[in-house]
Amino acid sequence: MAEIHGIHEIHEVTETADLIASAITPLLKAENLDLEALEITPMGKRRVIRILIDSDGGISLDQVAKVSKAVSAELDRLDESGSLGQTPYVLEVSSPGVDRPLTLARHWRRNISRLVSCSMVDGSKVLGRIISTGEDFAQLQVEDVEQSIRYEDVKKAHIEIEFNRTGEK
């Protein structure tokens, strides 16, 4: 019985997330922003709605504030219509952060010149600097050699934090 109830809750959360995503995507597109993630987490008698946004040029705090207001207004509109259900929510809007895994071509493109660590599907590891990207691959500088890797061959990739980056003061 508890399993069925849990599945029902997951189904409701998925439907609500889909509804929210379809409602806010036009707002984000108007600002040249991408919806990177939308997560709804129950927290006691409330829900936390986390929305991660990004763009090719990164995002500023002013953009986050502007988007937060627009998304909040849209969620209020959905809430008034009863589409969001009866549970109150807290809205959080932010950027994904540097520790986000690189899963889409745009994530790689947005990190050109950064150091990336890759675990490959074949079990090997690659550490290199992103030189350029395409729809299906990234060109990395691995030590003194350029290496092309296909995204489909990458199991997991993330940006390495560099405190003393080579060539910078």
C-alpha positions, 0 to 999 in steps of 0.5 A: 500500500505504501508503495502505491502511495509513493508511486502516486506521489512521484506521478503527481510531482512529475506532472507538476514539474512538467506543468511548471517547466512548460509554463516557465520555459517561454519566460526563460527563452525570452531572456535567452536562458536555458532551464537546466533542472527543475526539482520539486522536493517535499519538505514537511508541510511544504515543497521546495521548487528548485529551478536551475538556469544558465546561458552561454554567457553565464548568468548574473545575480540581476538576471536570477532576481528578474527570473525569480520574480517572473517565475514566482508570478507564473507559479502564483498564477498556476497556484490560483488556478489550482494547478499546483495542488494544495501544498505551499511551496518555497521557490529557489532559482539559481545557476547550476554551479561549477560541480554540475556534470557535463551532460549536454553539448551546451555544457561543454561549449560553456566551459571552453578553456576549462580543465575537465575530468572524464570517466570514459565508458571503456573505463579509462580516464581523461584529464584535459582542457576543452579547446573546442566543441561540436554537437557530438564531440569535444576537442581537448588538450591532453598534456601536449596532444589534442584529443577528440572525445565523443560525448557518447563515449563519456560516462561522466565528466565534470570541471576541475576547480583550478586555484592557480590556473597555468598562464594566469596570475 
